[in-house]
């Protein structure tokens, strides 16, 4: 059977879990007439099997598979524990994906040395401040303001219809004090922030004082702003906040500067999502003491999947009293073994050479 891809369908536990997007618990694979991996079961002596899908936003991206040599069903507590490990595997995969997006953004900004330096600084702060947004925002604003040749930079998060300022750069003491006392701005619908909230698009104003809306005079007076550029922070069309730069003279920003600020906005979204994922990991640590070893590995090797996967399968086998385990990743067509524990070299070679079609 070496090199032969199993036919798609309900013939495997991992295939059922992936296609059904639900937990599959087979009490005795030897008595399951629909189970087609007879040779693999014979080699490993599988009897009771458990498959838990790795789900990201409702889409399966892999399967956590455990097996016992004896007919001994997994308990509800053990199934719940494996589901927790599956959730953590998804978090780890998503964490690496987000990091890869940051790296991709870095490559896109490689045209100019100044842009590379600014982006590298932001990424350094992101990697050195896991779970902390304030230093990331400060670094981002400082670099964005410098590269865009602006005098003032602001970042705000969109909450309950208002913009809560979370970072400033280059602000006068008077404006900084104003934002400290009144951090939340609820803009007029026709003000730049109001238009951005409505359209979720970039807003570029050549001269604030030339705007027909008298409400714009406040920003010009309090911050001395004339030319304004604000870019939305968007996650799948959900408005998370804004990053804005201002000039104290009438000098419109170039298309390249608009593109650069948009890249910073994308990195800000990645940082926000990365922080959210890390916070989920920390909450899981508090709630599931049994997964402490896994979370330690994730925190030590945040962007390396193999040690995380190895620790996940090892802990799952130990805590669920199973004999062996596999973790499979789905590439859109086949399920490939990503990690295993307590598996013979013969079985490991068989599984590696025979990816599973769901």
N, C-alpha and C positions, 0 to 999 in steps of 0.2 A: 504493500500500500504506500510505500515511500514515494513522496512527490505527487500523490493523488489528492486533489481537493475534494472533500466530501460534498455531496449534492446539497443544495440549499433546501431548507425546510425544517420541520420539527424534529429532526433526527439527532440533535445534540442539545444538551442543557444550555450551553452558551447561545446557541441559535434561537432557542425558544425564549430565553431571557431578553435577547436583543430584539427579536421581531415583536414579541409581546409587550416589551417595555415594562416588564414586571418580574417580580421574584419567582423563580422556578425551583421547586423542591421535589426531587425524585427520591422516593423512599428506597427503591431497589432498581438500579439500572439493568440488572440482569433479567428482571421480570418485565421490563418496559419494552413492549413489542415495537414501539416507534423509534427506539434508540438505535442509531445506525453505526456509531463508532465502536463496533464490536471488538475489533482488533485492539484499539487503544484501551478499551475497558479490560480486555484479557491481559494485556501487558501490565497494566497498573493495578488490576484487581478492584476497580471501582465498584461500589455497591450503592450506598446512599450519596446523593449529590445535591449541591446547592448552587444556583446561579443567581447573582444579583446584578442588574444592569447599572452601568455608570451613566447617569442621566445629567445632561446639561441643557437647561431651558427646554425640557421636554423631548430632547433628541438623544438617543443612545450613542455613546462614544466608546463603549467597551463593556466588559462583563467581568465581575469578580466570581471565580469558580472555586468551590471547595468540594472535597470528596472524602468519604470514609471507606475503609476496606470492608467494614462490617455493615450489616443492615441496622443502622442506628440513626433515627431521624434527628435533625437539628432542632433544638428548642427554640421557642419564640424569642427568648433573650439572646441566643446565639445569632439568630437571623437578624435581630435588631442591631447587634454589634457589627456584623458583617456589613449591614446597610450603612452604618456610620463610617466604616472603613471605606466603603465605596464612595460616599459623599466626600471624604477627605482626598481620595484619589482624584476626583473631579476637580476639587479645589486646587490640588497640586498641578494638574494638567492646565487648568485655567491660568494659574499663576505663571507658569512657564510661557503660555501663549501670550499673556500680557507683556511679559518681559521681552519676548521676541518682537512684539509690536513696537516696544520702545527702541529696540535695536534697529528695527526697520526705519523708524523715524530718524534715528541717528544717521543711517546711511543716506537718507534723502537729503539731509542737511550738510552733506559732505562737500558741497560745491565751494564753500568759502571757509577759510581757517577760522574766522571769527564765529561763524555759525557752528562749526564743529566744536569749538571751545565752549560756547554757550550751552550747547546740547549736552556735551560731556559733563559739564558742571551740574546740570539739572539731573542727569542720570546718576551721577555720583551721590547727590543728595538723596535721591529716591532710594538707592541701594543702601546708603548708610543711615537712613532714618525710616526703617520699616514701621508702618503703622502711624507715622507722624506726618501730617500734611503741612503744618505751619512752616517748617524749614524748606520744604519743597516749593511751596507757594512763594516764599521770600526769594529763593534762588531764581525761580522762574521769572518773577517780575523784574528782578534786577537785570537779568540777561535780556529779557524782552524789551525793556525800556531802553537799554543801551543799543541793541542791534537795530531797533526801529527809530533811533535818534529822537526819542521822546523825552519829555521832562517829568512826567508822572505816570505811574502804573498802578492799576487797581485790580483786585480779584474779589469776586463776590459769589456766594452760593445762592441759588434760587430756592426759596422756601416759602410756602404758603402765600404765593403771589407777590412776594417782596424779595429784594436782593440784600443779603446780609454780607457786609464787607468783612473779609477775612485776612486781607493783606493789602498793604500800601507800599509804594516805593517812590521816593522823590517828593513826597507831599510836604507842603509847608506845615509848620507847627499848628497854625490855625486850622487848616483843613484836617490834619491828623486828629486834632482834638474834637472837631466836629464829628468825624466818623467814629471816634471813640464814644462820644455821647449819644450819637444817633447812628448805630451801625447798620440799621435796616432802612432801605430806601424803597418806597412804594411809588414808582414813577407814574407820571401822567401818561395815558395811552399813546400820545403823539410825541412824547419825549424819546430820545434815542434808546434808553433802556426799555421803555414801553414798547417801542417798535420792535426791538429785538425779542422781547418776551412774546410778542404776537406772531412774528414771522420766523423766529428761530434762525435768523440770517445775520450775516455781518452788517454792521451799521458804521458808515464812514461819513462824518460831517466835516466839511471843509472849514466852516466858521460858525461856532455856536452862537455868536452874537448876531449873525445874519439870519438865524432861524425865526420863523414867524411866531413860534410859541414862546411867550415871555418867561415860561418856567425855566428855559435854558439859561437865562441870565444868572441863575443861582450858582450853577457850576462854574461859569466863567468868573463870577465874582469871588466865590469861596476858594477855588483852586487856581484861578487865573488861566483856565483852559480855553483854548480857541479851536484848534483842530482836534478831532476825536476819532478814535478807531476802537470799536468793541467787537469782540468775537464770542459767539456762544460756546459753552462747553456742552456738547451733546453726546448722549449715549443712546443710540438707536432712536433718535428723534425725541428723546426725553431731555428737557432743558435742566442741566445740573447747576449752571452758573455762567459767569462771564469772566473774560480777561480783557482789560481795556488799557490803552495807552493814549496819552494826551500831550499836545504841544501847546506852549504858551505863545505861539505865533501862528499866523494863518499859513500853514504849509502842509498840503495834503500828503498822505502816506502813499508810497509807491505800491504797485501790484505785488512786487517781491516782498515788501514789508507786510502787506496783508497776508500773503502766503506764510511768511515766517510766524506771524502771530497766530495764525490758524494751526500751525504745527505745535506751537506751545500749548494751545488750547487742547489739542489731541493728547499731548503728553500729560496735561493736567487731569484729563478724564481717566487716563491709564493709571495715574497715581492715586486718584480717588478710588477707582475700582480695586487697585492693588491693596490699598489700605482696608477697604471693606473686606476683601478676602482674608487678609491677615487677621483682622478682628474676628472673623468667623472661626478661624483656626484657634485663636486664643479662647473664644467662648467654648469651643469644643473641648479644649484642654481642661477648662474648669468643670464642664458638665460630665465628661467621660474620662475619669482617671485611668481607665484601662487603656486608653490610647496615648498615654503620655510619651511613650517611646517613639511613636510615629510622629507626633508633633515636634519632638526634639529634632528628629531627622529633617523634617520639613524646614524648620527654622535654621538648621545648620547648612542645608543644601537646597536653598529656596528655588534654584533654577536647574537642579539636576534631578531628573525623574527616577533614575535607576535605584539609588539608595532609598528613596522614598517608597518605591514599589516593593523593593526587597523587604523593607521593614513592615510594610502593610501585610504582605502575605505571611510573613513569619509570625507576626502578632495574631493574625486571624486564625492560623492553625493552632497556635498555643492556647489562645483564649477560648476557642470554640471546640477544643479537643478533637480536631480533625487530624488525619494522617498527612495530608498534603494539600497544596493549593496552587492554582494558576490565576494570573491576572492577564486578561487579554485586552488588546487595543484594536479598535475597528478603524480601518482605513477607507471605509466607504464601500468596500466590496468583501473583504475577508477579515476575520479575527486572527490577529497574530499574537503569539505568546510574548508578553512584556516582562513577566517575572514569574517565578515558581519557587516552591519551597518543599523540601524533603521529597524530591522527585529523582528517580533513578536516571543515570545518564542515558539509558536506552529510551526511556519515556520522554525525556527532555528533547533528545534528538528527533524522536518521532513527531512530537508536537511542533517543534521548530520547522521541520520539513513539510508539515501538513497543516497549513493554515486552514481555518474552519470557515466555510461559507454558511452564513445564517439561513 
